[in-house]
Amino acid sequence: MSALPSPPQPRALSGSERAAIVLLSLGPEQAGRLVELLSEEEIRQISKAMARLGEVDSTIAHKVVQDFAANTGSAGSIVGSQQSTERLLRATMAGRDDLVDTIMQDIRGGGGAAIWDKIAALDAKAFANFIVPEHPQTIAVVLSRVIPDFTAQVLGVFATELASNVMLRMLEIEKIDPEVIEDIERGLWQDLQPLMQTDGGDDRHAFMADLIGRVDSDTETRLLGAMEAESPDQAAQVRKHMFTFIDIAKMADSSVQTLLNDVDKARLAVAIKLSDETMQNVFLRNMSERQAKLLRDELQMLNNVRKSDAEAAQREIVLLAKALAAAGPLQLRPPEDEVPAAESGATPTGTPSGAEAAPAS
């Protein structure tokens, strides 16, 4: 058995440690009344403090309880440990065994709450592909412990039969042996390390792509060129995450139409004024006859549009497309089995006359 930690000095006590001392000084009945007034997060914080408290000298306990209630009754020296923490929680939280179990699992380590937070931060599709070989019962246990939004996304990736099987098993889950949970957590910690590292890298490359997508085309070319000279692999990963104005031509017509519902038509005219006819037709063919006529008239009236103005308008439209994609109404890239109408004939280049369209992300 490991030695108890040194008693904390009075001025080193945190609020959670002071609350832990008070609860340990009280009997189960009085402590229970206090616990009922606490939130779940407060209970977690105080329980963790209690478990690592160690032996607290009676003079320190006396002073802390005096501060809380003017006197300590008969409180002597107390000991905060995992065992005393669990005893107090069991005595004061009757009927809430599941919560006590999860708090104690978090205190004991072996993954604990941290692993579930890390899983929820992963890409849902990547995690679904990772866990799909597991037994449906194991998948159900895991998904029952992560946040609902993430669980829903993972279930959406599964084949219908597997998703249905897992959901039915989740409905039947009752109390799970803490040792089983600890085994699952330890396995997840070990097996998910590569996926966690890859996911973080993707996030950084996507962030860099977004930054580069907000500059003009000349600056974008210069920055990506410099990065490519230093690290071709990193530059390639950044390019993979970029979405440019000309990439709108690769979107499904239904997504282009969704974008047109929200885009400012005057800014659209500026954005495509320097583009070739093929790129202009990406938007024109997805409008009603009346809207297309108005846009053509607007294009005719526009004179002397500068490259910088066209690129600024293009970036605005791409940022709008990305915002709509994040909210769900459109997809930036069509499903693999859906080819945009623009690709059935000549592939639109979207290259403005005398200038490249500005990439944005």
PAVOVEX-569099 format. One record per residue (C-alpha): residue in one letter; x, y, z; residue number from 0. Coordinates in nm, 3 decimals. Each point is the difference from the previous one (the first is absolute). Example, Ala and Ser with C-alpha at 12.3 -4.5 7.8 and 13.67 -1.06 7.14 Angstrom:
# PAVOVEX-569099
r res A east 1.230 north -0.450 up 0.780 n 0
r res S east 0.137 north 0.344 up -0.066 n 1
//
This chain:
# PAVOVEX-569099
r res M east 0.000 north 0.000 up 0.000 n 0
r res S east 0.137 north 0.341 up -0.089 n 1
r res A east 0.066 north 0.253 up 0.276 n 2
r res L east -0.263 north 0.264 up 0.066 n 3
r res P east 0.084 north 0.344 up -0.139 n 4
r res S east 0.127 north 0.265 up 0.241 n 5
r res P east -0.269 north 0.201 up 0.179 n 6
r res P east -0.072 north 0.325 up -0.180 n 7
r res Q east 0.099 north 0.324 up 0.167 n 8
r res P east -0.285 north 0.237 up 0.091 n 9
r res R east 0.086 north 0.264 up -0.257 n 10
r res A east 0.036 north -0.264 up -0.275 n 11
r res L east -0.355 north -0.132 up 0.030 n 12
r res S east -0.225 north 0.053 up -0.300 n 13
r res G east -0.373 north 0.053 up 0.024 n 14
r res S east -0.062 north -0.363 up -0.100 n 15
r res E east 0.239 north -0.122 up 0.271 n 16
r res R east -0.170 north 0.212 up 0.266 n 17
r res A east -0.340 north -0.136 up -0.106 n 18
r res A east 0.142 north -0.354 up 0.011 n 19
r res I east 0.125 north 0.055 up 0.359 n 20
r res V east -0.341 north 0.125 up 0.109 n 21
r res L east -0.181 north -0.300 up -0.150 n 22
r res L east 0.244 north -0.246 up 0.157 n 23
r res S east -0.046 north 0.171 up 0.338 n 24
r res L east -0.378 north -0.046 up -0.012 n 25
r res G east -0.198 north -0.318 up 0.039 n 26
r res P east -0.157 north -0.162 up -0.306 n 27
r res E east -0.345 north 0.147 up 0.072 n 28
r res Q east 0.123 north 0.360 up 0.030 n 29
r res A east 0.242 north -0.040 up -0.290 n 30
r res G east -0.280 north -0.145 up -0.211 n 31
r res R east -0.209 north 0.313 up 0.047 n 32
r res L east 0.288 north 0.210 up -0.131 n 33
r res V east 0.072 north -0.231 up -0.294 n 34
r res E east -0.362 north 0.027 up -0.112 n 35
r res L east 0.056 north 0.373 up -0.052 n 36
r res L east 0.304 north -0.050 up -0.225 n 37
r res S east 0.012 north -0.035 up -0.378 n 38
r res E east 0.145 north -0.314 up -0.157 n 39
r res E east 0.314 north 0.191 up -0.105 n 40
r res E east 0.047 north 0.135 up 0.355 n 41
r res I east -0.032 north -0.352 up 0.139 n 42
r res R east 0.266 north -0.119 up -0.245 n 43
r res Q east 0.243 north 0.278 up 0.094 n 44
r res I east -0.045 north -0.045 up 0.374 n 45
r res S east 0.028 north -0.380 up -0.029 n 46
r res K east 0.330 north 0.028 up -0.186 n 47
r res A east 0.132 north 0.241 up 0.264 n 48
r res M east -0.117 north -0.231 up 0.277 n 49
r res A east 0.169 north -0.306 up -0.151 n 50
r res R east 0.341 north 0.168 up -0.013 n 51
r res L east -0.032 north 0.192 up 0.327 n 52
r res G east 0.202 north -0.237 up 0.219 n 53
r res E east 0.012 north 0.042 up 0.378 n 54
r res V east -0.115 north 0.342 up 0.117 n 55
r res D east 0.109 north 0.113 up 0.345 n 56
r res S east -0.284 north 0.065 up 0.242 n 57
r res T east 0.105 north 0.365 up 0.044 n 58
r res I east -0.031 north 0.059 up -0.373 n 59
r res A east -0.333 north -0.186 up -0.016 n 60
r res H east -0.118 north 0.202 up 0.303 n 61
r res K east 0.089 north 0.329 up -0.167 n 62
r res V east -0.166 north -0.094 up -0.331 n 63
r res V east -0.322 north -0.113 up 0.166 n 64
r res Q east 0.002 north 0.310 up 0.222 n 65
r res D east 0.011 north 0.212 up -0.310 n 66
r res F east -0.295 north -0.199 up -0.135 n 67
r res A east -0.225 north -0.029 up 0.304 n 68
r res A east 0.168 north 0.175 up 0.295 n 69
r res N east 0.085 north -0.329 up 0.178 n 70
r res T east 0.101 north -0.359 up -0.085 n 71
r res G east -0.202 north -0.198 up 0.246 n 72
r res S east 0.212 north -0.301 up 0.083 n 73
r res A east 0.207 north -0.015 up -0.317 n 74
r res G east 0.353 north -0.129 up 0.054 n 75
r res S east 0.266 north -0.075 up -0.256 n 76
r res I east -0.140 north -0.133 up -0.328 n 77
r res V east 0.138 north -0.194 up -0.296 n 78
r res G east -0.093 north 0.062 up -0.362 n 79
r res S east 0.064 north -0.298 up -0.226 n 80
r res Q east -0.168 north -0.190 up -0.282 n 81
r res Q east -0.155 north -0.235 up 0.253 n 82
r res S east -0.141 north 0.273 up 0.227 n 83
r res T east -0.122 north 0.191 up -0.303 n 84
r res E east -0.191 north -0.300 up -0.135 n 85
r res R east -0.147 north -0.080 up 0.344 n 86
r res L east -0.129 north 0.353 up 0.039 n 87
r res L east -0.143 north 0.010 up -0.354 n 88
r res R east -0.175 north -0.336 up 0.045 n 89
r res A east -0.147 north 0.115 up 0.332 n 90
r res T east -0.117 north 0.340 up -0.120 n 91
r res M east -0.109 north -0.083 up -0.358 n 92
r res A east -0.229 north -0.299 up 0.046 n 93
r res G east -0.166 north -0.095 up -0.328 n 94
r res R east 0.266 north 0.177 up -0.208 n 95
r res D east 0.244 north -0.289 up -0.029 n 96
r res D east 0.072 north 0.063 up -0.368 n 97
r res L east 0.116 north 0.355 up 0.074 n 98
r res V east 0.213 north -0.121 up 0.290 n 99
r res D east 0.154 north -0.267 up -0.227 n 100
r res T east 0.094 north 0.251 up -0.270 n 101
r res I east 0.146 north 0.244 up 0.256 n 102
r res M east 0.211 north -0.272 up 0.157 n 103
r res Q east 0.113 north -0.128 up -0.341 n 104
r res D east 0.112 north 0.354 up -0.083 n 105
r res I east 0.189 north 0.023 up 0.329 n 106
r res R east 0.171 north -0.339 up -0.041 n 107
r res G east 0.128 north 0.082 up -0.347 n 108
r res G east 0.046 north -0.259 up -0.274 n 109
r res G east -0.145 north 0.239 up -0.256 n 110
r res G east -0.296 north 0.134 up 0.192 n 111
r res A east -0.202 north 0.295 up -0.123 n 112
r res A east 0.293 north 0.133 up -0.204 n 113
r res I east -0.020 north -0.282 up -0.258 n 114
r res W east -0.367 north 0.071 up -0.070 n 115
r res D east 0.073 north 0.370 up -0.049 n 116
r res K east 0.282 north -0.086 up -0.241 n 117
r res I east -0.222 north -0.238 up -0.196 n 118
r res A east -0.267 north 0.269 up -0.039 n 119
r res A east 0.265 north 0.231 up -0.150 n 120
r res L east 0.086 north -0.250 up -0.276 n 121
r res D east -0.142 north -0.006 up -0.351 n 122
r res A east -0.320 north -0.204 up 0.028 n 123
r res K east 0.054 north -0.184 up -0.329 n 124
r res A east 0.357 north -0.095 up 0.092 n 125
r res F east -0.111 north -0.127 up 0.341 n 126
r res A east -0.289 north -0.195 up -0.156 n 127
r res N east 0.242 north -0.177 up -0.234 n 128
r res F east 0.230 north -0.069 up 0.295 n 129
r res I east -0.263 north -0.158 up 0.224 n 130
r res V east -0.216 north -0.184 up -0.255 n 131
r res P east 0.199 north -0.329 up 0.027 n 132
r res E east -0.085 north -0.020 up 0.374 n 133
r res H east -0.291 north -0.203 up 0.134 n 134
r res P east -0.327 north 0.200 up -0.013 n 135
r res Q east -0.033 north -0.027 up 0.379 n 136
r res T east 0.340 north 0.164 up 0.047 n 137
r res I east -0.093 north 0.271 up -0.250 n 138
r res A east -0.324 north 0.060 up 0.189 n 139
r res V east 0.183 north 0.038 up 0.332 n 140
r res V east 0.249 north 0.244 up -0.150 n 141
r res L east -0.261 north 0.214 up -0.178 n 142
r res S east -0.216 north 0.011 up 0.314 n 143
r res R east 0.282 north 0.184 up 0.179 n 144
r res V east 0.083 north 0.277 up -0.249 n 145
r res I east -0.199 north 0.316 up -0.069 n 146
r res P east -0.328 north -0.050 up -0.194 n 147
r res D east 0.099 north 0.219 up -0.298 n 148
r res F east 0.309 north -0.211 up -0.067 n 149
r res T east -0.189 north -0.327 up 0.050 n 150
r res A east -0.263 north 0.111 up -0.252 n 151
r res Q east 0.266 north 0.081 up -0.259 n 152
r res V east 0.170 north -0.337 up 0.046 n 153
r res L east -0.330 north -0.187 up -0.030 n 154
r res G east -0.065 north 0.192 up -0.321 n 155
r res V east 0.322 north -0.138 up -0.149 n 156
r res F east -0.081 north -0.363 up 0.086 n 157
r res A east -0.185 north -0.228 up -0.239 n 158
r res T east -0.371 north -0.007 up 0.083 n 159
r res E east 0.005 north -0.355 up 0.141 n 160
r res L east 0.293 north 0.069 up 0.232 n 161
r res A east -0.144 north 0.336 up 0.113 n 162
r res S east -0.331 north -0.166 up 0.086 n 163
r res N east 0.176 north -0.283 up 0.189 n 164
r res V east 0.210 north 0.245 up 0.202 n 165
r res M east -0.296 north 0.227 up 0.083 n 166
r res L east -0.205 north -0.295 up 0.130 n 167
r res R east 0.292 north -0.111 up 0.217 n 168
r res M east 0.040 north 0.355 up 0.135 n 169
r res L east -0.365 north -0.011 up 0.109 n 170
r res E east 0.067 north -0.319 up 0.198 n 171
r res I east 0.316 north 0.116 up 0.178 n 172
r res E east -0.039 north 0.004 up 0.378 n 173
r res K east 0.273 north 0.019 up 0.262 n 174
r res I east 0.342 north -0.102 up -0.135 n 175
r res D east 0.276 north -0.152 up 0.210 n 176
r res P east 0.258 north 0.278 up 0.064 n 177
r res E east 0.279 north -0.245 up -0.083 n 178
r res V east -0.149 north -0.051 up -0.347 n 179
r res I east -0.010 north 0.376 up -0.053 n 180
r res E east 0.361 north 0.034 up 0.116 n 181
r res D east 0.110 north -0.273 up -0.243 n 182
r res I east -0.177 north 0.178 up -0.286 n 183
r res E east 0.153 north 0.335 up 0.097 n 184
r res R east 0.352 north -0.145 up 0.015 n 185
r res G east -0.046 north -0.163 up -0.340 n 186
r res L east -0.131 north 0.321 up -0.152 n 187
r res W east 0.291 north 0.202 up 0.138 n 188
r res Q east 0.247 north -0.237 up -0.162 n 189
r res D east -0.174 north -0.063 up -0.333 n 190
r res L east -0.118 north 0.355 up -0.069 n 191
r res Q east 0.336 north 0.174 up 0.028 n 192
r res P east 0.073 north -0.006 up -0.377 n 193
r res L east -0.352 north 0.120 up -0.080 n 194
r res M east 0.024 north 0.282 up 0.255 n 195
r res Q east 0.333 north 0.114 up -0.140 n 196
r res T east -0.126 north -0.010 up -0.360 n 197
r res D east -0.315 north 0.189 up 0.089 n 198
r res G east 0.197 north 0.278 up 0.164 n 199
r res G east 0.218 north 0.030 up -0.309 n 200
r res D east -0.304 north 0.026 up -0.225 n 201
r res D east -0.137 north 0.278 up 0.218 n 202
r res R east 0.325 north 0.196 up -0.031 n 203
r res H east 0.015 north -0.042 up -0.377 n 204
r res A east -0.364 north 0.103 up -0.034 n 205
r res F east 0.068 north 0.306 up 0.216 n 206
r res M east 0.298 north 0.097 up -0.216 n 207
r res A east -0.203 north -0.052 up -0.317 n 208
r res D east -0.266 north 0.232 up 0.140 n 209
r res L east 0.261 north 0.269 up 0.074 n 210
r res I east 0.155 north -0.019 up -0.347 n 211
r res G east -0.345 north 0.003 up -0.158 n 212
r res R east -0.064 north 0.348 up 0.141 n 213
r res V east 0.281 north 0.175 up -0.191 n 214
r res D east 0.017 north 0.112 up -0.362 n 215
r res S east 0.117 north -0.242 up -0.269 n 216
r res D east 0.349 north 0.151 up -0.033 n 217
r res T east 0.062 north -0.031 up 0.375 n 218
r res E east -0.147 north -0.350 up 0.002 n 219
r res T east 0.237 north -0.108 up -0.278 n 220
r res R east 0.296 north 0.153 up 0.183 n 221
r res L east -0.084 north -0.158 up 0.337 n 222
r res L east -0.075 north -0.345 up -0.135 n 223
r res G east 0.310 north 0.015 up -0.219 n 224
r res A east 0.220 north 0.081 up 0.298 n 225
r res M east -0.159 north -0.279 up 0.204 n 226
r res E east 0.045 north -0.246 up -0.285 n 227
r res A east 0.369 north 0.085 up -0.026 n 228
r res E east 0.048 north -0.071 up 0.371 n 229
r res S east -0.234 north -0.299 up 0.037 n 230
r res P east -0.179 north -0.141 up -0.308 n 231
r res D east -0.191 north -0.252 up 0.212 n 232
r res Q east -0.142 north 0.266 up 0.234 n 233
r res A east -0.094 north 0.222 up -0.295 n 234
r res A east -0.180 north -0.291 up -0.166 n 235
r res Q east -0.203 north -0.062 up 0.320 n 236
r res V east -0.098 north 0.366 up 0.013 n 237
r res R east -0.105 north 0.000 up -0.367 n 238
r res K east -0.218 north -0.305 up 0.069 n 239
r res H east -0.209 north 0.207 up 0.244 n 240
r res M east -0.037 north 0.308 up -0.219 n 241
r res F east -0.331 north 0.088 up -0.165 n 242
r res T east 0.023 north 0.262 up -0.275 n 243
r res F east -0.248 north 0.205 up -0.196 n 244
r res I east 0.047 north -0.221 up -0.306 n 245
r res D east -0.079 north -0.303 up 0.218 n 246
r res I east -0.359 north 0.123 up 0.006 n 247
r res A east -0.018 north -0.138 up -0.356 n 248
r res K east 0.055 north -0.348 up 0.150 n 249
r res M east -0.295 north 0.030 up 0.237 n 250
r res A east -0.326 north -0.176 up -0.078 n 251
r res D east -0.257 north 0.225 up -0.168 n 252
r res S east -0.226 north -0.032 up 0.305 n 253
r res S east 0.276 north 0.147 up 0.217 n 254
r res V east 0.068 north 0.284 up -0.245 n 255
r res Q east -0.372 north 0.083 up 0.007 n 256
r res T east 0.005 north 0.006 up 0.381 n 257
r res L east 0.295 north 0.238 up -0.012 n 258
r res L east -0.180 north 0.227 up -0.248 n 259
r res N east -0.294 north 0.034 up 0.239 n 260
r res D east 0.225 north 0.193 up 0.241 n 261
r res V east 0.263 north 0.162 up -0.217 n 262
r res D east -0.011 north 0.373 up -0.080 n 263
r res K east -0.059 north 0.009 up -0.377 n 264
r res A east 0.187 north 0.329 up -0.042 n 265
r res R east 0.308 north -0.149 up 0.170 n 266
r res L east -0.041 north -0.314 up -0.211 n 267
r res A east 0.014 north 0.212 up -0.316 n 268
r res V east 0.327 north 0.159 up 0.117 n 269
r res A east 0.139 north -0.344 up 0.093 n 270
r res I east -0.059 north -0.154 up -0.344 n 271
r res K east 0.050 north 0.306 up -0.221 n 272
r res L east 0.361 north -0.101 up -0.079 n 273
r res S east -0.078 north -0.374 up -0.015 n 274
r res D east -0.042 north -0.184 up -0.328 n 275
r res E east -0.340 north -0.091 up -0.140 n 276
r res T east 0.015 north -0.358 up 0.132 n 277
r res M east 0.038 north 0.115 up 0.360 n 278
r res Q east -0.274 north 0.260 up -0.041 n 279
r res N east -0.233 north -0.271 up -0.129 n 280
r res V east 0.047 north -0.198 up 0.324 n 281
r res F east -0.214 north 0.266 up 0.167 n 282
r res L east -0.221 north 0.102 up -0.293 n 283
r res R east -0.130 north -0.351 up -0.069 n 284
r res N east -0.103 north -0.037 up 0.365 n 285
r res M east -0.217 north 0.314 up -0.006 n 286
r res S east -0.350 north 0.059 up -0.123 n 287
r res E east -0.023 north 0.164 up -0.345 n 288
r res R east -0.091 north 0.330 up 0.160 n 289
r res Q east 0.291 north -0.009 up 0.248 n 290
r res A east 0.244 north -0.105 up -0.274 n 291
r res K east -0.112 north 0.293 up -0.218 n 292
r res L east 0.049 north 0.244 up 0.287 n 293
r res L east 0.350 north -0.137 up 0.066 n 294
r res R east 0.095 north 0.027 up -0.369 n 295
r res D east -0.124 north 0.359 up -0.004 n 296
r res E east 0.205 north 0.073 up 0.313 n 297
r res L east 0.310 north -0.148 up -0.162 n 298
r res Q east -0.048 north 0.214 up -0.309 n 299
r res M east -0.025 north 0.316 up 0.205 n 300
r res L east 0.314 north -0.074 up 0.202 n 301
r res N east 0.309 north 0.170 up -0.136 n 302
r res N east 0.362 north 0.015 up 0.111 n 303
r res V east -0.027 north -0.264 up 0.274 n 304
r res R east 0.340 north -0.032 up 0.162 n 305
r res K east 0.155 north -0.338 up 0.068 n 306
r res S east 0.022 north 0.078 up 0.373 n 307
r res D east -0.372 north 0.087 up 0.012 n 308
r res A east -0.095 north -0.321 up -0.181 n 309
r res E east 0.214 north -0.207 up 0.236 n 310
r res A east -0.148 north 0.170 up 0.307 n 311
r res A east -0.352 north -0.082 up -0.121 n 312
r res Q east 0.105 north -0.358 up -0.075 n 313
r res R east 0.136 north -0.044 up 0.353 n 314
r res E east -0.326 north 0.130 up 0.147 n 315
r res I east -0.199 north -0.254 up -0.199 n 316
r res V east 0.231 north -0.289 up 0.095 n 317
r res L east -0.020 north 0.093 up 0.368 n 318
r res L east -0.380 north 0.004 up -0.032 n 319
r res A east 0.011 north -0.344 up -0.164 n 320
r res K east 0.214 north -0.135 up 0.285 n 321
r res A east -0.233 north 0.148 up 0.261 n 322
r res L east -0.302 north -0.161 up -0.168 n 323
r res A east 0.186 north -0.331 up -0.024 n 324
r res A east 0.083 north 0.014 up 0.371 n 325
r res A east -0.368 north 0.064 up 0.077 n 326
r res G east -0.107 north -0.289 up -0.224 n 327
r res P east -0.201 north 0.142 up -0.295 n 328
r res L east 0.264 north -0.074 up -0.265 n 329
r res Q east 0.300 north -0.221 up -0.070 n 330
r res L east 0.323 north 0.152 up -0.124 n 331
r res R east 0.081 north -0.317 up -0.190 n 332
r res P east -0.258 north -0.232 up -0.158 n 333
r res P east -0.023 north -0.370 up 0.091 n 334
r res E east 0.234 north -0.219 up -0.204 n 335
r res D east -0.288 north -0.143 up -0.203 n 336
r res E east -0.147 north 0.342 up -0.082 n 337
r res V east 0.168 north 0.192 up -0.282 n 338
r res P east -0.091 north 0.369 up -0.029 n 339
r res A east -0.160 north 0.096 up -0.329 n 340
r res A east 0.295 north 0.229 up -0.069 n 341
r res E east 0.223 north -0.306 up -0.031 n 342
r res S east -0.219 north -0.181 up -0.252 n 343
r res G east 0.144 north 0.214 up -0.277 n 344
r res A east 0.293 north 0.238 up 0.012 n 345
r res T east 0.146 north 0.029 up 0.347 n 346
r res P east -0.027 north 0.360 up 0.118 n 347
r res T east 0.329 north 0.155 up 0.084 n 348
r res G east -0.134 north 0.317 up 0.155 n 349
r res T east 0.318 north 0.183 up -0.098 n 350
r res P east -0.060 north 0.374 up -0.017 n 351
r res S east 0.117 north 0.188 up -0.304 n 352
r res G east 0.356 north 0.098 up 0.074 n 353
r res A east -0.011 north -0.130 up 0.357 n 354
r res E east -0.055 north -0.312 up 0.207 n 355
r res A east -0.308 north -0.018 up 0.219 n 356
r res A east 0.093 north 0.052 up 0.362 n 357
r res P east -0.002 north -0.314 up 0.210 n 358
r res A east -0.173 north 0.025 up 0.332 n 359
r res S east -0.075 north -0.234 up 0.276 n 360
//
